[in-house]
Amino acid sequence: MTISGQEALIIETTESVELDPLREEKQKIFEDILKYFEVRREGYIKVPTGWGKTFLSKHIMREYQREGKFVLFLVSMNNPLLSQTYFDRKTGGPLFPNSSILSSEYKEDREELVEKLKNRQGGFVLFASLQTVLGKNNTEIKELILEQADLVVVDEIHNFINNRGNAFLNEFGEKTRLLGMTATPFQGVVGNVKFVDEISGDMREVYEKTLPECILDGELADLKYTITESEQDILEIFDFEKGLSELDRTDLFLDCSSAARIKQVVRRTQLAKDLYESEIKSGRSGTPAKTLVFCAPVRKQVYGVGDDKKTINAFHAKLAAALFNGDISAEEFEKDPDPSFPLHFENYAEDGSFREAAYITSELPKAEQQALLEAFRELGKPPFVLCTVGMLIEGFDFPALENLILLRPTLSMRLFEQQLGRVVRLSLDSGKERGRIFEISDKVDSLYKKFGDGVFGSRKIEQIQMLQPEIRLEELFSEGDATRALKAGKIKISKLEFGGPRNRKGKPREIPVRLPPTALRARYFSALLSLTEERDIGLFEREKRELMRSALRFRVRSSKDAEEMFELTGLANKLKREAYEDRRLKDNSRKYKPKVFGEIEWLLKLRALNSLKYECKHLSFQEKNRILKTLGFDPDFRQIDSFREKCLKRGSDQKTLPELFKVLTFVSRLSSEDTYQFLDKKKKEQWKREFLPAVYWGSCFIEDSPEMKELFESTEWDRQVKNLLRQK
């Protein structure tokens, strides 16, 4: 049965809901969630895209409907996800009997739905978008939902953080259970991240599974991530007209303000085509594997040629498709002093079929967009490459998609994870063995030179580092058994050098990438130490906070990592000794500067020891002892806790764990929302100066006592502090 968008989509029947059974692990999760909601009313599950969270939610919704309850399945603006869940793919009709869908795409008869809700008999499932529920014409429907809903399932709940969706969820009463689902339980860019549990003080994580764990368990496809450096300066490609504030956005904008700038963009995009030709098309006996290309936005309008010189919307997606199709030659474009573009960027061949590469944009008619997506999902037929800027990041279901090319650097880990989720789904039909991701990266060191001291304020150093693929991948694989997945070859990370030496077959050279990228982090950390060493500013509060925050991001998983860390601690120690002897410093600087370097030295050592204790289960006892020796400790892993306490004693103002816990208990009371909001500016600055260091030190000892763990997980802590620790 097929239902048009203009019909009233209300179905009432006694038919049962036919769902494939859950596998053993998911059946256990299903039962645990039902038990959780017997005693609590809010919670969310965090699993990677493609794991099957929507399928699990269908089983939960069916259970509630069988009991005669009212279930609301809610999404933000992702109508494709809404209809995918509402309709049964096998029959084309609604999956649930006695159900309805309410969104801008489907024109619901409001009066009929109101009557249905008022006189509801038995279980009922309403699929709705937030924007429609909150529409000015749906006030009565909204009130009935708030009054009757027994369970609200919120897909992509990260879209409901601190906005109208957040406010709507908080309107539900005690009888309503709220289940959120997400692959990325946060929003925002580095330095300004908000988390799902900020939706409510009672929101808790019910279940989570990481990407490496899902890959190891065969629930997601193996992953190969390839980084290709463009050898271009990021300032030549992207628009930094507003300075470092550009890093506060989710994406960087391409700079297409002149022919010279556009030539740089073309050169960089050509590298994506080279990757496609070399790594995707080359060597395949059949047709090319389907490839999705995420392009970058352009702030300023780009104009075409001809008499009308119309604006070119979604310019980078169209440019990429033209390059892949050979409509534009990067080499000829480079030589032309006044390069131009095709009068029309064309998706279709002369016979009306799609070309090898196509672009999809919101300006295309809906029917054409749908035709493009259907053709792209059909294996063995063009288009083989689909280029887009902001579409298809969430809710695009195509398990057979094998390749992803990233041409848009992002400052958002949420966006990054959502992009990766497009290629890790398992596919039974295509024979896909692994998802492959290719990212073009640029040189970022020029940002330090151009913006100088501004780089180290307001967490800009963290944002710049997130432009490096290795740093993002370390963040992505910081949870779960990534080491085992990497060791087993289930996850592979490498660099591809086009300009370097080539092998006999003429292919680019492939170089394995090791995580964590300690050498890369050490380079940036050394720059921050050097900047601090050059300054004579008194208390060094900002520098100290930046150094401590950066120190907590280091991980040690091998002897090589330990060597890098030992060099950094040696540099901090050297700067500490030099500061003691520097008679040019003012009194305050002479007092505080050595103390800052000393504290950083021991916090770095503590971070290395913590990493060794909790993240190095893959290492033998002998290897752990060698790392301890490298770090300057006795080679006896049995003493690691006494070594950690030594770091606290040498570096912190609080010399013992009980003393540290006492201070943190006071901090938790002071930083609670009820108290912190009433502190004047001077008191808040004092709080940052005197107590934030204790929070950093305390975060290293969360697992050492139930009291410390309970304190750090307490809802009493100010969200600013909790977010700060989550981002370490």
C-alpha positions in Angstrom: 0.0 0.0 0.0 1.4 3.4 -1.0 0.1 6.6 0.6 0.5 10.0 -1.0 1.7 13.0 1.0 -1.7 14.7 0.7 -3.7 11.9 2.4 -4.5 11.7 6.1 -2.0 9.2 7.3 -3.9 7.6 10.2 -4.1 3.8 10.3 -6.2 1.8 12.7 -6.0 -1.9 12.7 -5.5 -4.9 14.9 -2.6 -6.3 12.8 0.6 -7.1 14.6 3.9 -5.5 13.9 6.2 -7.8 12.0 9.9 -7.2 12.9 12.9 -9.4 12.5 14.1 -10.8 15.8 16.8 -9.0 17.7 20.2 -10.8 18.0 21.2 -12.0 21.5 23.3 -8.9 22.4 20.6 -6.5 21.3 17.9 -8.5 23.0 19.8 -8.1 26.3 20.0 -4.3 25.6 16.3 -4.2 24.8 15.5 -5.8 28.1 17.9 -3.6 30.1 16.3 -0.4 28.6 12.8 -1.6 29.6 14.1 -2.3 33.1 15.8 1.1 33.2 12.5 2.9 32.5 10.8 1.0 35.3 12.8 3.2 37.8 14.0 6.2 35.7 12.3 8.4 33.2 15.1 9.8 30.9 18.0 8.2 29.2 19.8 7.8 25.9 21.8 5.2 24.0 25.1 6.2 22.2 26.0 3.8 19.3 27.7 4.5 15.9 25.7 5.2 12.8 24.7 1.9 11.2 24.6 -0.1 14.4 20.9 -0.4 14.3 19.6 1.9 17.0 16.4 2.7 15.0 15.7 -1.0 14.6 16.1 -1.5 18.3 13.7 1.5 19.0 11.1 -0.2 16.8 11.1 -3.2 19.2 10.8 -0.9 22.2 7.9 1.0 20.6 6.2 -2.2 19.7 6.4 -3.3 23.3 4.8 -0.1 24.5 2.1 -0.2 21.9 1.2 -3.8 22.8 0.6 -2.6 26.3 -1.9 -0.1 25.0 0.4 2.9 25.4 0.9 6.1 23.4 4.4 6.4 21.8 5.8 9.5 20.1 8.7 9.0 17.7 10.3 12.4 17.3 13.0 13.9 15.0 14.2 17.4 14.5 14.3 18.4 10.9 15.3 15.1 9.3 12.1 14.1 7.5 13.8 11.3 5.4 14.6 9.6 8.7 11.0 10.1 9.9 9.5 8.5 6.8 12.1 5.7 6.7 11.0 4.7 10.2 7.3 5.1 9.6 7.0 3.1 6.4 7.5 -0.6 6.1 10.1 -1.1 3.3 8.6 -4.5 2.4 5.0 -3.4 2.0 5.3 0.4 1.4 2.6 1.0 4.0 2.9 2.0 7.7 4.9 -0.4 9.8 2.8 0.1 12.9 -1.0 -0.4 13.0 -2.9 2.4 14.6 -0.2 5.0 13.8 0.1 8.4 12.1 2.9 10.6 10.6 2.9 14.3 11.2 5.5 16.4 9.3 5.7 19.2 6.7 6.1 16.5 4.0 2.9 14.7 4.8 -0.2 17.0 5.1 -2.1 15.5 8.1 -5.8 16.2 8.7 -5.4 18.0 12.0 -9.0 17.7 13.1 -9.0 14.0 12.4 -5.8 13.5 14.3 -7.1 15.5 17.3 -10.2 13.4 17.3 -8.1 10.2 17.1 -6.0 11.3 20.1 -8.9 12.3 22.2 -10.8 9.0 21.6 -7.7 6.8 21.5 -8.4 3.1 22.2 -5.3 0.9 22.8 -1.8 1.5 21.7 -0.9 4.3 19.3 2.3 5.5 17.6 2.8 9.0 16.3 5.8 9.8 14.1 6.4 13.5 14.1 9.0 16.2 13.4 9.6 18.8 16.1 9.0 21.7 13.8 5.5 20.4 12.9 4.5 19.7 16.5 5.5 23.2 17.5 3.8 24.8 14.6 1.3 27.5 15.4 -1.6 25.5 13.9 -0.8 22.4 16.0 -1.2 23.8 19.5 -4.0 21.3 20.4 -2.1 18.4 19.1 0.9 19.4 21.1 -1.1 19.6 24.3 -2.6 16.2 23.7 0.8 14.7 23.1 2.1 16.3 26.4 -0.9 14.9 28.2 -1.0 11.4 26.8 2.5 10.3 25.8 3.9 7.3 27.7 7.1 7.0 25.7 9.0 9.6 23.6 11.7 8.2 21.3 14.0 11.0 20.1 16.2 10.1 17.2 19.3 12.2 16.7 18.7 13.6 20.2 21.9 15.7 19.9 19.8 18.1 17.7 17.7 18.9 20.8 20.4 20.4 23.0 19.7 23.9 24.4 17.0 24.8 21.8 13.3 24.6 21.3 13.5 20.9 21.3 15.2 20.9 24.7 12.4 23.1 26.0 9.7 20.8 24.5 11.1 17.7 26.1 11.2 19.4 29.5 7.4 20.0 29.2 6.6 16.3 29.6 5.4 15.2 33.0 6.6 12.4 35.3 4.6 9.6 33.6 6.4 10.1 30.2 9.6 8.2 29.5 12.2 9.8 27.2 14.5 7.7 25.2 17.2 9.4 23.1 19.2 7.8 20.4 22.5 9.3 19.0 25.8 8.4 17.5 27.2 11.7 18.7 25.8 12.9 22.0 27.1 16.5 21.6 26.9 19.6 19.5 29.2 22.5 18.7 32.9 23.0 17.8 35.9 22.4 20.0 35.9 24.9 22.9 32.1 25.3 22.8 30.6 21.8 23.0 27.3 21.0 24.6 26.2 17.5 25.6 23.0 15.5 25.6 22.8 15.2 29.3 22.5 19.0 29.5 18.9 18.6 28.2 17.9 17.6 31.7 19.6 17.0 35.1 18.0 13.5 35.0 19.3 12.5 31.5 21.6 9.5 31.7 23.5 7.3 29.3 21.7 3.9 29.3 24.0 2.1 26.9 27.0 2.9 24.7 29.2 1.1 22.2 32.1 2.6 20.4 33.0 2.4 16.7 36.1 0.2 17.2 34.0 -2.2 19.4 31.3 -2.5 16.7 33.9 -3.1 14.0 35.6 -5.8 16.1 32.3 -7.5 16.7 31.4 -7.5 13.1 28.4 -5.1 13.5 30.0 -2.5 11.2 32.4 -2.8 8.2 36.1 -2.6 8.6 37.5 0.9 8.0 40.4 2.3 6.1 41.2 6.0 6.5 43.7 7.6 4.1 45.1 11.1 4.6 46.6 13.0 1.6 48.3 16.3 2.3 47.7 18.9 -0.3 51.0 20.7 0.3 48.9 23.9 0.2 48.7 26.5 2.9 45.3 26.6 4.6 45.3 30.4 4.4 45.5 30.1 0.6 42.4 27.9 0.4 40.0 29.0 3.1 38.5 32.4 4.1 40.0 33.8 7.3 38.6 37.3 6.7 37.3 37.4 10.3 40.5 36.0 11.7 40.5 33.2 14.2 36.8 33.6 14.9 36.3 31.6 11.7 37.4 28.6 13.9 34.2 29.0 16.0 32.1 27.7 13.1 31.4 24.1 12.2 33.0 24.5 8.8 35.6 26.7 7.2 34.5 28.6 4.1 36.4 28.4 0.8 38.0 31.6 -0.4 36.8 32.1 -4.0 37.1 35.9 -4.1 39.5 36.0 -7.0 40.7 33.9 -10.0 44.0 33.2 -8.2 42.1 31.9 -5.1 39.8 29.8 -7.3 42.9 28.3 -9.0 44.0 27.1 -5.5 40.6 25.5 -4.9 40.7 23.8 -8.3 44.2 22.5 -7.6 43.1 21.1 -4.2 39.9 19.5 -5.7 42.0 18.0 -8.5 43.8 16.0 -5.8 40.5 14.4 -4.9 40.0 13.3 -8.5 43.6 11.9 -8.5 42.7 9.9 -5.5 39.6 8.6 -7.2 41.5 7.6 -10.3 44.4 6.0 -8.4 42.7 4.4 -5.5 39.1 3.7 -6.4 38.8 3.2 -10.2 42.3 1.7 -10.8 42.6 -2.0 -10.6 38.8 -2.8 -10.3 37.7 -5.4 -12.8 34.1 -4.1 -12.9 32.5 -0.7 -12.5 33.8 1.9 -10.0 32.6 1.6 -6.4 30.1 4.3 -5.4 31.8 7.4 -3.9 30.4 10.3 -1.9 32.3 13.6 -1.9 31.7 16.1 0.9 32.6 19.5 -0.5 33.1 22.8 1.3 30.8 25.8 1.5 31.7 29.2 -0.1 30.9 32.4 1.8 31.0 34.9 -1.1 29.1 34.3 -4.3 30.8 32.9 -7.3 29.6 34.0 -10.7 29.5 32.1 -14.0 30.4 33.3 -17.5 28.2 34.5 -20.3 26.0 37.5 -20.7 23.9 36.9 -17.5 26.9 35.8 -15.3 24.5 34.1 -12.9 25.6 33.1 -9.4 26.7 29.6 -9.0 25.2 28.1 -5.8 26.8 25.2 -4.1 29.9 26.1 -6.2 32.3 23.6 -4.8 30.0 20.6 -5.3 29.4 21.6 -9.0 33.1 22.3 -9.5 34.1 18.9 -8.1 31.6 17.1 -10.3 32.9 19.0 -13.4 36.5 18.1 -12.6 35.6 14.4 -12.1 33.7 14.5 -15.4 36.6 16.2 -17.3 34.6 19.3 -18.1 37.3 21.4 -16.4 41.0 20.6 -16.7 43.0 21.7 -13.6 46.2 22.0 -15.8 44.6 24.2 -18.4 42.7 26.1 -15.7 46.0 26.9 -14.0 47.5 28.3 -17.2 44.5 30.5 -18.1 45.0 34.1 -16.9 41.2 34.6 -16.8 39.7 31.1 -16.2 36.0 30.5 -16.6 33.5 27.8 -15.9 31.0 26.0 -18.0 27.9 27.9 -18.8 25.9 25.1 -17.3 27.1 22.4 -14.8 25.5 19.3 -16.2 24.4 16.1 -14.4 23.0 14.4 -17.5 24.6 12.8 -20.6 23.1 13.4 -24.1 21.0 10.3 -23.8 19.4 11.5 -20.6 21.3 9.2 -18.3 23.4 10.4 -15.4 27.0 11.1 -16.0 29.8 9.4 -14.0 29.9 12.3 -11.5 26.9 14.4 -10.4 26.2 17.0 -7.8 23.2 17.2 -5.6 22.0 20.5 -4.0 18.9 21.8 -2.3 18.2 24.1 -5.3 17.4 21.0 -7.5 13.7 20.1 -7.7 12.7 17.4 -5.2 11.9 14.9 -8.0 15.4 15.4 -9.4 17.0 15.0 -6.0 15.1 11.7 -5.5 16.0 10.4 -8.9 19.7 11.2 -8.3 19.6 9.3 -4.9 17.8 6.3 -6.4 20.3 6.2 -9.3 23.3 6.6 -6.9 22.0 3.7 -4.8 21.8 1.4 -7.8 25.1 -0.5 -8.1 26.9 -0.7 -11.4 25.2 2.3 -13.0 26.1 6.0 -12.9 26.4 8.3 -11.2 29.4 6.6 -9.4 30.5 9.9 -7.8 28.0 12.2 -6.0 29.2 15.6 -4.8 27.4 17.6 -2.1 28.1 20.3 0.4 25.7 20.0 3.4 23.3 17.3 2.3 23.4 13.5 3.1 25.3 13.9 6.4 22.5 12.5 8.5 19.6 10.1 7.6 21.2 9.0 4.3 20.8 5.2 4.2 23.0 3.5 1.6 24.9 0.5 3.2 26.7 -0.4 -0.1 28.4 3.0 -0.1 32.1 2.1 -0.1 34.1 5.4 -0.5 34.0 8.8 1.1 36.2 11.8 0.0 36.4 14.6 2.5 37.1 18.0 1.0 35.6 20.0 3.9 37.7 20.4 7.1 35.4 20.5 10.1 35.8 21.8 13.7 32.8 19.6 14.8 33.5 16.0 16.0 29.8 15.4 15.7 29.8 16.3 12.0 33.0 14.3 11.5 31.5 11.1 13.1 28.3 11.5 11.1 30.3 11.8 7.9 32.2 8.6 8.7 29.0 6.8 9.5 28.0 6.9 5.8 30.5 4.2 4.8 30.8 1.8 7.8 27.3 0.2 7.4 27.4 -3.5 6.5 26.1 -4.4 3.1 24.9 -7.9 2.2 24.3 -7.1 -1.5 27.4 -5.3 -2.7 30.3 -7.5 -1.5 31.8 -4.5 0.3 34.7 -5.6 2.5 35.4 -2.3 4.2 34.5 1.4 4.1 37.2 3.7 2.8 37.6 7.3 3.6 40.0 9.7 1.9 40.7 13.1 3.4 42.6 16.1 1.9 44.4 18.0 4.6 46.3 21.3 4.4 49.3 22.9 6.2 48.1 24.8 9.3 51.4 26.1 10.8 50.8 29.5 9.0 48.0 30.1 11.4 50.5 30.3 14.3 52.7 32.7 12.4 49.8 34.9 11.2 47.8 35.2 14.4 50.5 34.8 17.0 49.4 35.2 20.6 45.7 34.9 19.6 46.2 31.3 18.8 46.6 30.4 22.4 43.6 32.2 23.7 40.0 30.9 23.9 41.1 27.4 23.0 42.1 28.3 19.5 45.0 26.0 19.8 42.6 23.1 20.2 40.5 24.2 17.3 43.6 24.5 15.0 44.7 21.0 16.0 41.3 19.6 15.1 42.0 20.6 11.5 44.6 17.8 11.5 43.0 14.4 10.6 45.3 12.5 13.0 44.0 14.6 16.0 40.4 14.0 15.0 41.0 10.3 14.6 42.7 10.1 18.0 39.6 11.7 19.5 37.3 9.4 17.6 39.2 6.3 18.7 39.9 7.4 22.3 37.1 5.2 23.6 36.8 1.4 23.2 39.4 -1.1 22.1 40.8 0.9 19.2 44.3 -0.5 19.8 43.1 -4.1 19.2 41.1 -3.1 16.1 44.2 -1.3 14.7 46.4 -4.2 15.6 44.1 -6.7 13.9 43.9 -4.6 10.8 40.2 -4.0 11.2 40.9 -0.3 11.2 43.8 1.0 9.0 45.1 4.5 8.9 47.7 5.7 6.4 49.0 8.6 4.5 49.2 8.7 0.7 52.0 10.8 -0.9 51.5 11.8 -4.5 54.5 14.0 -4.7 57.0 11.7 -3.0 58.8 8.6 -4.2 56.6 6.1 -6.1 56.7 2.3 -6.3 57.3 0.2 -9.4 53.6 0.4 -10.5 53.7 4.2 -10.4 51.2 4.5 -7.6 51.6 7.0 -4.8 53.5 5.9 -1.7 51.4 4.7 1.2 52.8 5.3 4.7 51.1 3.8 7.9 50.0 6.4 10.5 50.4 5.6 14.2 48.0 6.7 16.8 48.1 8.5 19.1 49.9 11.3 17.2 52.1 12.2 20.1 54.7 13.8 18.0 52.1 16.1 16.4 50.7 17.1 19.8 54.2 17.6 21.2 55.0 20.0 18.4 52.1 22.2 19.3 52.7 21.8 23.0 56.3 22.9 22.6 55.1 26.0 20.8 52.9 26.9 23.7 55.7 26.3 26.2 58.0 28.6 24.1 55.4 31.3 24.0 54.9 31.2 27.7 58.7 31.3 28.2 58.9 34.5 26.2 56.3 36.3 28.3 56.6 38.4 31.5 53.0 38.8 32.5 52.6 38.1 36.2 50.3 35.2 37.2 50.3 33.3 33.8 46.7 32.2 34.5 45.6 31.8 30.9 48.8 30.1 29.8 48.6 27.7 32.7 45.1 26.7 31.9 45.9 26.2 28.3 49.0 24.1 29.1 47.1 22.0 31.6 44.2 21.4 29.3 46.6 20.4 26.5 48.6 18.1 28.9 45.5 16.1 29.7 45.0 15.3 26.0 48.3 13.3 25.7 48.2 9.5 25.7 51.0 6.9 25.9 50.5 3.6 24.2 54.1 2.7 23.2 57.7 3.4 24.0 57.9 6.0 21.2 55.1 7.9 22.8 56.9 7.8 26.1 60.1 9.2 24.5 58.1 12.2 23.1 56.5 12.8 26.5 59.9 12.6 28.3 61.3 15.2 26.0 58.4 17.5 26.8 58.8 17.1 30.5 62.5 17.7 30.1 61.7 20.9 28.2 59.3 22.0 31.0 61.9 21.3 33.6 64.6 23.3 31.7 62.2 26.3 31.4 61.5 26.1 35.1 65.2 26.2 36.0 65.8 29.1 33.6 62.9 31.1 35.0 64.3 30.7 38.5 67.5 32.3 37.3 66.1 34.9 35.0 66.8 38.3 36.8 65.0 40.2 34.0 61.6 39.0 35.2 59.3 41.2 37.4 58.6 40.1 40.9 55.3 38.4 40.1 56.7 36.6 37.1 59.7 35.4 39.0 57.3 34.0 41.6 54.8 32.3 39.4 56.5 31.4 36.2 58.8 28.6 37.5 55.8 27.2 39.4 53.7 27.0 36.2 56.4 25.1 34.4 57.0 22.8 37.4 53.3 22.0 37.6 53.1 21.3 33.9 56.1 19.0 34.1 54.5 16.8 36.7 51.0 16.9 35.2 52.5 15.6 31.9 54.1 12.7 33.8 50.9 12.0 35.6 49.0 11.9 32.3 51.5 9.5 30.9 51.3 7.2 34.0 47.5 7.3 33.9 47.5 6.4 30.2 49.9 3.5 31.0 47.7 2.2 33.8 44.3 2.4 32.1 44.9 2.4 28.4 47.8 0.0 27.8 46.2 -3.4 28.5 47.7 -4.5 25.1 51.3 -4.1 26.5 53.2 -6.8 28.3 54.5 -6.3 31.9 58.1 -5.9 30.5 57.0 -3.3 27.9 55.2 -1.3 30.6 58.4 -1.4 32.7 60.4 -0.1 29.8 58.0 2.8 29.4 58.3 3.6 33.1 62.1 3.7 32.8 61.8 6.0 29.7 59.6 8.4 31.7 62.2 8.5 34.5 60.7 6.2 37.0 61.9 2.9 38.5 61.0 0.1 36.0 58.4 -1.6 38.3 54.8 -1.4 37.1 53.6 -2.6 40.6 54.5 0.8 42.0 52.6 2.9 39.4 50.1 4.2 42.0 52.9 5.5 44.2 54.5 7.1 41.1 51.2 8.8 40.4 50.9 10.1 43.9 54.5 11.4 43.7 53.4 13.5 40.6 50.5 15.0 42.7 52.8 15.7 45.6 55.5 17.4 43.4 53.2 19.3 41.1 50.0 20.2 42.9 49.1 22.6 45.7 47.2 19.6 47.3 49.8 17.0 48.2 47.6 14.0 49.0 44.4 12.5 47.6 42.4 13.3 50.8 43.5 16.9 50.6 42.7 17.1 46.9 39.2 15.6 47.5 38.5 18.0 50.3 39.2 21.0 48.0 37.2 19.5 45.2 34.2 19.0 47.5 34.3 22.7 48.2 34.7 23.4 44.4 31.6 21.3 43.6 29.5 23.4 46.0 30.9 26.7 44.8 30.5 25.7 41.1 26.9 24.6 41.3 24.5 26.6 39.3 22.7 27.9 42.4 25.9 29.3 43.7 28.1 30.2 40.7 25.6 32.6 39.2 25.7 34.8 42.3 29.5 35.2 42.3 30.8 38.6 41.2 33.4 38.8 38.5 36.3 39.0 40.9 35.1 35.9 42.8 34.7 34.0 39.5 38.2 35.0 38.4 39.5 33.8 41.8 37.6 30.5 41.3 39.3 29.9 38.0 42.7 30.8 39.3 42.7 28.9 42.5 40.4 26.0 41.9 40.5 25.0 38.2 44.0 23.5 38.6 42.6 21.2 41.3 39.9 20.1 38.9 42.5 19.2 36.3 44.5 17.2 38.9 41.4 15.6 40.3 40.3 14.4 36.8 43.4 12.2 36.8 42.2 10.3 39.9 38.6 9.7 39.2 39.0 5.9 39.2 41.0 5.9 42.5 38.1 6.1 44.9 34.3 5.7 44.8 34.0 9.2 46.5 36.1 10.9 43.8 34.2 9.1 41.0 30.8 10.1 42.6 31.9 13.7 42.9 32.9 14.0 39.3 29.7 12.4 38.1 27.5 14.5 40.3 24.8 16.7 38.8 25.9 19.4 41.3 28.9 20.3 39.2 28.6 23.3 37.0 28.2 22.3 33.4 31.1 24.4 32.4 33.4 22.3 34.6 31.9 19.0 33.4 32.2 20.0 29.7 35.8 21.1 30.3 36.7 17.7 31.6 34.8 15.8 28.9 36.8 17.7 26.3 40.2 16.9 27.8 
